[in-house]
Amino acid sequence: MDYIDSCLSNPSEEVIRKSQEIGWEDPSEYSTIIIEAEDWGELKRKIGKHREKNTVLVFSGGNEKLNRKAVSDPRMDIILHPGKGRKDSGFDELMARKASKNNVALGLDFSNIPDRAKKKVHILSNWRKNLRLCEKHDAPYLITTNADKKYGLRAPRDLEAFVNSLGYDGSQAISQNQKIVEKNSKKLKGRE
């Protein structure tokens, strides 16, 4: 099985080469755009602008209202960093239900795990909470390296084992990337 890390946007040749060596499919075979926005109008415009041209649409969250809007829009594929700049996890029951209904995956960004133990414990605690909500509401979730350098890449089996160590389904977290890319590739080919 080929594994896809769907959140690699604009990978360098070095990242492409290394990702293939460790078991990922060539990330240049699909296009990913990571969107940031300050308000709903900006987010809506960016979704409209990028949805027709990109295989994977990712929202880099943090703002509670925008997190909710992102998981409420079925054109969005993934929400990363819902807790960015927040004390809580940025993901709650309502968001999990909306993510499930609209098939928007919660993305766990492996590059976001810091070296400092106290902060690492906080992030992993939030991940467990968010994964519990995803499982409870049947919302999709995935894990990504989100690497911009070859040293940030991890093999698919390593990321799968990491999610398993948190007590959740690592194979689902890895295979969700493939499902998103396959679904959207078919849609994009149908528009050509």
ABEGO torsion letter per residue (X at the ends): XBBBBAABBGBBAAAAAAAAAAGBBBAAABBBBBBBBABAAAAAAAAAAAAAABABBBBBBGBAAAAAAAAABAABABBBGAABGBABAGBBAAAAAAAAAAGBBBBBBAAABBABAAAAAAAAAAAAAAAAAAAAAGBBBBBBAGBABAAABBBAAAAAAAAAAAGBBAAAAAAAAAAAAAAAAAAAAAAX
